[in-house]
Amino acid sequence: MTTTTTSRRAAGAQRLRPPRGVSRSTGSWLVIAAGVVVAALSLLPLIFVVTTAAQIGWAESASLILRPRVGELLTNTVLLVAITVPLCAVIGVGGAWLVERTSLAGAGAWGAVLAMPLAIPAFVNSYAWVSAIPSLAGLGSGVLLATLSYFPLVYLPVRAALARLDPALEQAAASLGRSPVRVFFGTVLPQLRLALLGGALLVGLHLLSEYGAFALIRFDTFTTAIMDQYRSTFNGSAGSMLSGVLMLLCFALLLLESRARGRARYARIGSGTAAPPRRIRLRGWQIPAQLALLALGIAALGVPAVVIGGWLAYGGAGVWTAPDLVPTLLQTLGLALGGGVVTVLAAFPLSWLAVRRPGAFSRLLERTNYVTSSMPGIVLALALVTVSLFFVPALYQTTALLLIAYALLFLPRALVPLQAGIAQAPRSLEEAAQALGRRPARAFLGVTLRLVAPATAAALAMVFLAVAGELTATLLLSPIGVQTLATRFWSLSSEIDFAGAAPYATLLIVLSAPMTYLLFRQSAVLSTGRAADPAAVEPETTASSKAETT
């Protein structure tokens, strides 16, 4: 009897094994080839900078880099990143934890408020604050504006990851007598590492490449200096050398993120449905938490709304009669959707390789794109112009070239949510489908792709927001007669026509709001309805808190 049972079990295990010739991964040479092509295109700006340095000679290159001005720019940029990234991480993780894991009153509304700043481009935020406080300038103002603009890049992926976590681990830690604080730092935070570091990396890369927001407050960074070199003095050599230093800063960010990320992945593969988390009562911290979120909402949303509304009222109905208003809106919508689709398609093979086939080769392909995205749009644009004129003249000043630029600039925005989604899609389900006779491609489309669909929608929304607010590359690469809300707004605000620029800022926010809402819904989909469950709230006094006090 025992022998028969053992034989049946062995036969069952044999049937569940993937057939001979079926890979344990859906990766193929086509995926690898696609990743190599995308990475090769991403190297164009790097080749452009290196070629420029070689043409002017290494001695002159060194003299352009080893200047006091470069030291000043380096100090400003490093301090900006070193201060802003931790602030965005604290606000993003703290906001996600308050909304998802505590008895915060109005958690659903606050969840939307914390996501909405992503609909306001950084340069529009800067325009609003400068209009309200013209004396804004320097590092402190740069940190303030950057933090208010970019903390949702951490909040949204962290909230999505937090909503997907199985609370059984937290409950087990609490049953061992750990306080809520120790449970958070010892159990919850390590599982948020991938989303947190990915969001923080996005913030850092945006800080390295942001131009408009810092130019309006007269805060000099490498990007503003590069733009000044190209636009004012037409000194391409000096601008390229500054771009080289900016690339080194990007390499440093990538190295730090890679070291901190590690190789750990978290996916729930057990049977059954995860229980809803038990929300922690804020008790005496309810009012301070509400006041902190209120202050954040006023600074990130209230100030831009009031200032833009004031300029609209000042300009009157005449500001809405500009003949190019509707065509500009339609062109922005088309470019943002096209750029989003192209970028997500380019990012998918890289994300899949990074998660399912981790290694030096996959990391190299992935990191190549991060380096490109850290460079100012004008450097990428000049590289694409040079390549198109010499090798593909028909591509010059076409929409296709502009979409390629968007994809290279904003790949990290798609990589982060896609990697998080693929990492939380258990590979065992796909392998089981292959064991039942499905080909790898069908197993991937029918199992993994369905599980990654929410992350794909989030990636599309994030790229849409980025393309809608992109300035420098669009100014240089857009075909004749094509302009976006961002470029038109920048042109008018540069002419000190703040009233004329207000309608374009308003339409830009209105256009971005649905995608921001989509990101919010994707991050909240797994936690919908939990706040209303009274049984999910911890009692006033728990055994774990008693043990911790003792």
C-alpha positions as CSV (number, residue, x, y, z in Angstrom):
1,M,0.0,0.0,0.0
2,T,2.8,2.4,0.9
3,T,4.7,1.5,-2.3
4,T,1.6,2.2,-4.4
5,T,1.0,5.5,-2.8
6,T,4.6,6.5,-3.2
7,S,4.6,5.6,-6.9
8,R,1.4,7.6,-7.5
9,R,3.0,10.6,-5.8
10,A,6.1,10.3,-7.9
11,A,4.0,10.0,-11.0
12,G,2.1,13.1,-10.1
13,A,5.3,15.0,-9.4
14,Q,6.6,13.8,-12.8
15,R,3.5,15.1,-14.6
16,L,3.9,18.6,-12.9
17,R,7.5,19.0,-14.2
18,P,8.0,21.2,-17.2
19,P,8.3,19.1,-20.4
20,R,11.6,18.5,-21.9
21,G,12.7,21.6,-23.9
22,V,10.4,24.0,-22.0
23,S,12.4,26.7,-20.3
24,R,11.6,27.5,-16.6
25,S,11.5,31.1,-17.8
26,T,9.5,32.7,-20.6
27,G,12.6,34.7,-21.6
28,S,13.9,34.1,-25.1
29,W,16.4,35.4,-27.4
30,L,13.8,37.8,-28.7
31,V,13.4,39.4,-25.3
32,I,17.1,39.6,-24.9
33,A,17.5,41.1,-28.4
34,A,14.9,43.7,-27.6
35,G,16.6,44.7,-24.4
36,V,20.0,45.0,-26.2
37,V,18.4,47.3,-28.9
38,V,16.9,49.6,-26.3
39,A,20.1,49.7,-24.3
40,A,22.1,50.4,-27.5
41,L,19.9,53.4,-28.3
42,S,20.3,54.6,-24.7
43,L,24.0,54.8,-25.2
44,L,23.7,57.5,-27.9
45,P,24.0,60.4,-25.5
46,L,27.0,58.8,-23.8
47,I,28.6,58.4,-27.2
48,F,27.8,62.0,-28.0
49,V,29.5,63.3,-24.9
50,V,32.6,61.1,-25.2
51,T,32.9,62.0,-28.9
52,T,32.7,65.7,-28.1
53,A,35.4,65.3,-25.4
54,A,37.7,63.4,-27.8
55,Q,37.3,66.1,-30.5
56,I,38.3,69.0,-28.2
57,G,41.1,67.0,-26.6
58,W,41.5,65.7,-23.1
59,A,43.6,68.7,-21.9
60,E,40.8,71.1,-22.8
61,S,38.2,68.8,-21.4
62,A,40.1,68.6,-18.0
63,S,40.3,72.4,-18.0
64,L,36.6,72.7,-18.5
65,I,35.8,70.3,-15.7
66,L,38.4,71.3,-13.1
67,R,37.0,74.8,-12.6
68,P,35.6,76.5,-9.4
69,R,32.2,76.8,-11.2
70,V,32.0,73.1,-11.5
71,G,32.7,72.7,-7.8
72,E,29.9,75.0,-7.0
73,L,27.5,73.2,-9.3
74,L,28.6,69.9,-7.8
75,T,28.0,71.1,-4.3
76,N,24.5,72.4,-5.2
77,T,23.5,69.3,-7.0
78,V,24.8,66.8,-4.4
79,L,23.2,68.7,-1.5
80,L,19.9,68.9,-3.4
81,V,19.8,65.1,-4.0
82,A,21.1,64.3,-0.5
83,I,18.4,66.3,1.2
84,T,15.4,65.9,-1.1
85,V,15.5,62.1,-1.7
86,P,15.3,61.2,2.0
87,L,12.6,63.8,2.5
88,C,10.5,62.3,-0.3
89,A,11.2,58.8,1.1
90,V,10.0,59.8,4.5
91,I,6.9,61.6,3.2
92,G,6.1,58.9,0.7
93,V,6.4,55.9,3.1
94,G,4.8,57.8,6.0
95,G,1.8,58.8,3.9
96,A,1.4,55.3,2.5
97,W,1.6,53.8,6.0
98,L,-0.9,56.3,7.5
99,V,-3.4,55.6,4.7
100,E,-3.0,51.8,4.6
101,R,-2.2,50.7,8.1
102,T,-3.7,53.2,10.6
103,S,-7.1,54.4,11.7
104,L,-6.5,57.8,9.9
105,A,-9.8,59.6,9.5
106,G,-10.6,60.2,5.9
107,A,-7.9,57.8,4.7
108,G,-9.5,57.4,1.2
109,A,-9.5,61.2,0.7
110,W,-6.0,61.7,2.0
111,G,-4.8,58.9,-0.3
112,A,-6.0,60.8,-3.3
113,V,-4.6,64.1,-2.0
114,L,-1.1,62.6,-1.6
115,A,-1.2,61.4,-5.2
116,M,-2.5,64.5,-6.9
117,P,0.7,66.6,-6.8
118,L,2.0,64.3,-9.5
119,A,-0.5,66.0,-11.9
120,I,1.3,69.4,-11.4
121,P,4.7,69.6,-13.3
122,A,7.6,70.8,-11.2
123,F,8.0,73.9,-13.3
124,V,4.3,74.8,-12.9
125,N,4.7,74.4,-9.1
126,S,7.8,76.6,-9.2
127,Y,5.9,79.2,-11.3
128,A,3.1,79.3,-8.7
129,W,5.4,79.6,-5.7
130,V,7.5,82.3,-7.4
131,S,4.4,84.2,-8.2
132,A,3.4,84.0,-4.6
133,I,6.8,84.6,-3.1
134,P,9.1,86.3,-5.7
135,S,12.1,86.2,-3.3
136,L,12.3,82.4,-3.5
137,A,15.9,81.3,-4.4
138,G,18.7,79.0,-3.4
139,L,19.0,75.5,-2.1
140,G,16.2,75.7,0.5
141,S,13.7,76.8,-2.1
142,G,14.9,74.1,-4.5
143,V,14.5,71.4,-1.8
144,L,11.0,72.7,-1.0
145,L,9.7,72.7,-4.6
146,A,11.4,69.4,-5.5
147,T,10.0,67.6,-2.4
148,L,6.4,69.0,-3.0
149,S,6.6,67.9,-6.7
150,Y,8.3,64.5,-6.4
151,F,7.3,62.8,-3.2
152,P,4.4,61.0,-5.0
153,L,7.0,59.1,-7.0
154,V,7.8,57.3,-3.7
155,Y,4.3,57.3,-2.2
156,L,2.5,55.6,-5.1
157,P,4.7,52.5,-5.5
158,V,5.1,52.1,-1.8
159,R,1.4,52.2,-1.2
160,A,0.8,49.7,-4.0
161,A,3.4,47.4,-2.5
162,L,2.1,47.9,1.0
163,A,-1.4,47.0,-0.1
164,R,-0.2,43.7,-1.6
165,L,1.7,42.5,1.5
166,D,0.3,39.6,3.3
167,P,-0.4,40.8,6.9
168,A,0.3,37.4,8.3
169,L,3.9,38.3,8.8
170,E,3.0,41.4,10.7
171,Q,0.5,39.6,12.9
172,A,3.1,36.9,13.7
173,A,5.6,39.6,14.7
174,A,3.0,41.3,16.8
175,S,2.2,38.0,18.5
176,L,5.8,37.7,19.6
177,G,5.4,40.9,21.6
178,R,6.8,43.5,19.2
179,S,5.4,47.0,19.2
180,P,3.8,48.5,16.0
181,V,7.0,50.6,15.5
182,R,9.2,47.5,15.7
183,V,6.8,45.5,13.4
184,F,7.0,48.3,10.9
185,F,10.8,48.7,10.8
186,G,11.6,45.0,11.2
187,T,8.9,43.3,9.1
188,V,7.1,45.8,6.9
189,L,9.8,48.1,5.7
190,P,12.2,45.3,4.4
191,Q,9.3,44.1,2.2
192,L,8.9,47.6,0.7
193,R,12.5,47.8,-0.2
194,L,12.1,47.3,-4.0
195,A,9.3,49.9,-4.3
196,L,10.9,52.4,-2.0
197,L,14.3,52.3,-3.6
198,G,12.8,52.4,-7.1
199,G,10.8,55.5,-6.2
200,A,13.8,57.1,-4.5
201,L,15.9,56.4,-7.6
202,L,13.3,58.1,-9.8
203,V,13.3,61.2,-7.5
204,G,17.1,61.3,-7.7
205,L,17.1,61.1,-11.5
206,H,14.5,63.8,-11.8
207,L,16.5,66.1,-9.6
208,L,19.6,65.6,-11.8
209,S,17.7,66.4,-15.0
210,E,15.2,69.0,-13.8
211,Y,15.6,72.4,-15.5
212,G,12.4,74.6,-15.4
213,A,11.7,74.4,-11.7
214,F,15.2,75.5,-10.7
215,A,15.7,78.0,-13.5
216,L,12.6,80.0,-12.2
217,I,14.1,80.2,-8.7
218,R,17.6,81.0,-9.9
219,F,19.1,77.9,-8.3
220,D,22.1,76.7,-10.3
221,T,22.5,72.9,-10.9
222,F,24.4,71.0,-13.6
223,T,21.3,70.9,-15.7
224,T,20.6,74.7,-15.6
225,A,24.3,75.4,-16.3
226,I,24.2,73.0,-19.3
227,M,21.1,74.7,-20.7
228,D,22.8,78.1,-20.2
229,Q,25.9,76.9,-22.1
230,Y,23.9,75.7,-25.0
231,R,21.3,78.4,-25.2
232,S,23.3,81.5,-24.2
233,T,26.9,81.0,-25.3
234,F,26.3,78.1,-27.7
235,N,29.3,76.5,-26.0
236,G,28.6,72.8,-26.8
237,S,32.0,71.7,-25.5
238,A,31.5,73.1,-22.0
239,G,28.0,71.8,-21.9
240,S,29.1,68.3,-22.9
241,M,31.8,68.2,-20.2
242,L,29.2,69.2,-17.6
243,S,27.0,66.5,-18.9
244,G,29.9,64.0,-18.3
245,V,30.0,65.0,-14.6
246,L,26.3,64.6,-14.4
247,M,26.6,61.1,-15.8
248,L,29.1,60.3,-13.0
249,L,26.6,61.4,-10.4
250,C,24.0,59.2,-12.1
251,F,26.4,56.2,-11.9
252,A,26.9,56.9,-8.2
253,L,23.1,56.9,-7.6
254,L,22.7,53.7,-9.5
255,L,25.5,52.0,-7.5
256,L,23.9,53.0,-4.2
257,E,20.5,51.8,-5.3
258,S,21.8,48.5,-6.6
259,R,23.7,47.9,-3.4
260,A,20.7,48.7,-1.2
261,R,18.2,46.7,-3.4
262,G,19.9,43.3,-3.0
263,R,18.4,40.2,-4.7
264,A,15.5,39.6,-2.4
265,R,12.0,39.2,-3.9
266,Y,8.7,38.8,-2.2
267,A,5.6,37.0,-3.6
268,R,2.8,35.3,-1.8
269,I,2.3,31.8,-3.2
270,G,0.4,30.1,-0.4
271,S,-3.2,28.9,-0.7
272,G,-6.2,31.0,0.3
273,T,-6.8,34.7,0.5
274,A,-4.7,37.1,2.6
275,A,-6.5,38.4,5.6
276,P,-7.1,42.2,5.8
277,P,-4.5,44.0,7.9
278,R,-5.4,45.2,11.4
279,R,-5.2,49.0,11.4
280,I,-3.4,50.6,14.2
281,R,-5.3,53.2,16.2
282,L,-3.6,56.6,16.1
283,R,-5.3,57.7,19.4
284,G,-3.5,60.9,20.4
285,W,-1.6,61.1,17.1
286,Q,-4.8,61.6,15.1
287,I,-4.8,65.4,15.2
288,P,-1.0,65.8,14.5
289,A,-1.3,63.4,11.6
290,Q,-4.3,65.4,10.2
291,L,-2.5,68.7,10.6
292,A,0.7,67.4,8.9
293,L,-1.3,66.1,5.9
294,L,-3.3,69.3,5.7
295,A,-0.1,71.4,5.6
296,L,1.4,69.1,2.9
297,G,-1.8,69.3,0.8
298,I,-1.9,73.1,1.1
299,A,1.7,73.5,0.1
300,A,1.6,71.0,-2.8
301,L,-1.9,71.7,-4.2
302,G,-3.4,74.7,-2.5
303,V,-0.7,77.2,-3.5
304,P,-0.7,76.3,-7.2
305,A,-4.5,76.3,-7.3
306,V,-4.8,79.7,-5.7
307,V,-2.1,81.3,-7.8
308,I,-3.2,79.9,-11.1
309,G,-6.8,80.8,-10.3
310,G,-5.6,84.3,-9.5
311,W,-3.9,84.7,-12.8
312,L,-6.9,83.4,-14.7
313,A,-9.1,85.9,-12.9
314,Y,-6.7,88.7,-13.7
315,G,-6.5,87.8,-17.4
316,G,-10.3,87.4,-17.7
317,A,-12.1,85.5,-20.5
318,G,-9.7,86.8,-23.1
319,V,-6.9,84.4,-22.1
320,W,-9.1,81.4,-23.2
321,T,-9.5,82.8,-26.7
322,A,-5.9,82.0,-27.9
323,P,-6.2,80.4,-31.3
324,D,-3.6,77.7,-30.6
325,L,-5.1,76.6,-27.3
326,V,-7.2,73.6,-28.6
327,P,-4.6,72.4,-31.2
328,T,-1.9,72.5,-28.5
329,L,-4.1,70.5,-26.2
330,L,-4.7,67.8,-28.9
331,Q,-1.1,67.6,-29.9
332,T,-0.1,67.2,-26.2
333,L,-2.6,64.4,-25.7
334,G,-1.4,62.5,-28.8
335,L,2.3,62.8,-28.0
336,A,1.7,61.8,-24.4
337,L,-0.3,58.7,-25.3
338,G,2.2,57.7,-28.1
339,G,5.2,58.3,-25.8
340,G,3.6,56.2,-23.1
341,V,2.9,53.2,-25.3
342,V,6.4,53.3,-26.9
343,T,8.1,53.6,-23.5
344,V,6.2,50.8,-21.9
345,L,6.9,48.5,-24.8
346,A,10.6,49.3,-24.6
347,A,10.7,48.9,-20.8
348,F,9.0,45.5,-20.6
349,P,11.9,43.3,-21.8
350,L,14.3,45.1,-19.6
351,S,12.0,44.8,-16.6
352,W,11.5,41.1,-17.3
353,L,15.2,40.4,-17.6
354,A,16.0,42.3,-14.4
355,V,13.5,40.3,-12.3
356,R,13.4,36.9,-14.0
357,R,17.0,36.6,-15.1
358,P,19.0,38.8,-12.7
359,G,22.7,39.0,-13.3
360,A,25.4,41.3,-14.5
361,F,24.2,41.4,-18.0
362,S,20.6,42.3,-17.1
363,R,21.8,44.9,-14.6
364,L,24.0,46.4,-17.3
365,L,21.1,46.7,-19.8
366,E,18.9,48.2,-17.1
367,R,21.4,50.7,-15.8
368,T,22.3,52.0,-19.2
369,N,18.8,53.5,-19.5
370,Y,19.0,55.1,-16.1
371,V,22.1,56.9,-17.1
372,T,20.4,58.3,-20.2
373,S,17.4,59.5,-18.2
374,S,19.5,61.5,-15.8
375,M,20.9,63.7,-18.6
376,P,19.1,66.9,-19.6
377,G,16.7,66.5,-22.5
378,I,18.7,68.9,-24.6
379,V,21.8,66.6,-24.5
380,L,19.7,63.6,-25.6
381,A,18.0,65.8,-28.2
382,L,21.3,67.0,-29.7
383,A,22.6,63.4,-29.8
384,L,19.5,62.2,-31.7
385,V,19.7,65.2,-34.1
386,T,23.3,64.4,-34.8
387,V,22.6,60.7,-35.4
388,S,19.5,61.3,-37.5
389,L,21.3,63.9,-39.7
390,F,24.3,61.7,-40.4
391,F,22.6,58.2,-40.7
392,V,18.8,58.6,-41.1
393,P,18.1,62.1,-42.5
394,A,14.4,61.1,-43.1
395,L,14.0,60.7,-39.3
396,Y,15.0,64.3,-38.6
397,Q,12.2,66.6,-37.2
398,T,9.6,63.8,-37.2
399,T,7.2,62.6,-34.6
400,A,8.9,59.2,-34.5
401,L,12.2,60.8,-33.4
402,L,10.4,62.7,-30.7
403,L,8.8,59.5,-29.4
404,I,12.2,57.8,-29.3
405,A,13.5,60.6,-27.2
406,Y,10.6,60.3,-24.8
407,A,11.2,56.6,-24.5
408,L,14.8,57.1,-23.7
409,L,14.2,59.9,-21.3
410,F,11.4,58.2,-19.3
411,L,12.2,54.5,-19.3
412,P,12.9,54.5,-15.5
413,R,9.3,55.7,-14.9
414,A,8.1,52.6,-16.6
415,L,10.8,50.2,-15.3
416,V,10.1,50.8,-11.6
417,P,6.3,49.8,-11.6
418,L,6.9,47.0,-14.2
419,Q,9.7,45.5,-12.1
420,A,7.6,45.7,-9.0
421,G,4.6,44.0,-10.8
422,I,6.7,41.3,-12.3
423,A,8.5,40.6,-9.0
424,Q,5.1,40.0,-7.3
425,A,3.8,37.7,-10.0
426,P,4.9,34.2,-8.8
427,R,7.0,32.4,-11.4
428,S,5.5,29.1,-10.1
429,L,2.1,29.8,-11.7
430,E,3.7,30.3,-15.1
431,E,5.7,27.1,-14.7
432,A,2.6,25.2,-13.7
433,A,0.9,26.4,-16.9
434,Q,3.9,25.2,-18.9
435,A,3.8,21.8,-17.1
436,L,0.1,21.5,-18.2
437,G,1.2,21.8,-21.8
438,R,1.1,25.5,-22.6
439,R,3.9,26.9,-24.7
440,P,6.0,29.5,-22.8
441,A,4.6,32.4,-24.8
442,R,1.0,31.4,-24.1
443,A,1.8,30.8,-20.4
444,F,3.3,34.2,-20.2
445,L,0.4,35.9,-21.9
446,G,-2.3,34.0,-20.0
447,V,-0.7,34.1,-16.5
448,T,2.1,36.6,-16.0
449,L,0.9,39.4,-18.3
450,R,-2.6,39.3,-16.6
451,L,-1.0,39.7,-13.2
452,V,1.3,42.5,-14.4
453,A,-1.6,44.4,-16.1
454,P,-2.1,46.8,-13.2
455,A,1.6,47.6,-13.1
456,T,1.5,48.1,-16.9
457,A,-1.3,50.6,-16.5
458,A,0.6,52.4,-13.8
459,A,3.7,52.6,-16.0
460,L,1.7,54.0,-18.9
461,A,0.2,56.6,-16.6
462,M,3.6,57.7,-15.2
463,V,5.1,58.1,-18.6
464,F,2.1,60.0,-19.8
465,L,2.5,62.5,-17.0
466,A,6.2,62.9,-17.8
467,V,5.7,63.4,-21.5
468,A,3.0,65.9,-21.0
469,G,5.3,68.1,-18.9
470,E,8.5,67.6,-20.8
471,L,10.2,70.8,-22.0
472,T,13.7,70.7,-23.4
473,A,13.7,67.7,-25.8
474,T,10.3,68.8,-27.1
475,L,11.6,72.3,-27.9
476,L,14.4,70.9,-30.0
477,L,13.0,67.8,-31.6
478,S,9.3,68.6,-32.2
479,P,8.3,68.9,-35.9
480,I,7.6,72.4,-37.3
481,G,4.2,73.6,-36.1
482,V,4.0,71.1,-33.3
483,Q,3.9,72.4,-29.7
484,T,2.7,71.1,-26.4
485,L,1.1,72.7,-23.4
486,A,4.4,72.6,-21.6
487,T,6.4,74.4,-24.3
488,R,3.7,77.0,-24.8
489,F,3.4,77.6,-21.1
490,W,7.2,78.0,-20.8
491,S,7.4,80.4,-23.7
492,L,4.7,82.7,-22.2
493,S,6.0,82.5,-18.7
494,S,9.5,83.3,-19.9
495,E,8.1,86.4,-21.5
496,I,6.6,87.3,-18.0
497,D,3.1,86.8,-19.5
498,F,1.9,84.9,-16.4
499,A,-1.8,85.6,-17.2
500,G,-1.4,84.2,-20.7
501,A,0.5,81.2,-19.4
502,A,-2.2,80.3,-16.8
503,P,-4.7,78.6,-19.3
504,Y,-1.9,76.3,-20.5
505,A,-0.9,75.4,-17.0
506,T,-4.6,74.7,-16.1
507,L,-5.1,72.5,-19.2
508,L,-1.8,70.7,-18.4
509,I,-3.1,69.9,-14.9
510,V,-6.5,68.9,-16.2
511,L,-5.0,66.6,-18.8
512,S,-2.7,65.0,-16.2
513,A,-5.4,64.6,-13.5
514,P,-7.0,61.4,-15.0
515,M,-3.7,59.6,-15.3
516,T,-2.8,60.6,-11.7
517,Y,-6.2,59.2,-10.6
518,L,-5.4,56.0,-12.5
519,L,-2.1,55.7,-10.6
520,F,-4.0,56.3,-7.4
521,R,-6.6,53.6,-8.2
522,Q,-3.9,51.1,-9.1
523,S,-2.1,51.7,-5.8
524,A,-5.4,51.5,-3.8
525,V,-7.2,48.6,-5.6
526,L,-6.1,46.0,-3.1
527,S,-7.0,48.1,-0.1
528,T,-10.4,49.3,-1.2
529,G,-13.0,49.0,1.6
530,R,-10.5,48.1,4.4
531,A,-10.9,51.4,6.2
532,A,-14.6,50.7,6.7
533,D,-14.0,47.4,8.4
534,P,-14.3,47.9,12.2
535,A,-12.9,44.5,12.9
536,A,-9.7,45.4,11.1
537,V,-8.9,48.1,13.7
538,E,-6.7,47.1,16.7
539,P,-8.2,47.5,20.1
540,E,-7.0,50.3,22.3
541,T,-4.8,48.0,24.3
542,T,-3.2,44.9,22.8
543,A,-1.1,42.2,24.2
544,S,1.9,43.3,22.0
545,S,1.7,46.8,23.4
546,K,1.5,45.5,27.0
547,A,4.5,43.3,26.4
548,E,6.5,46.2,24.9
549,T,5.7,48.5,27.7
550,T,6.8,45.9,30.2
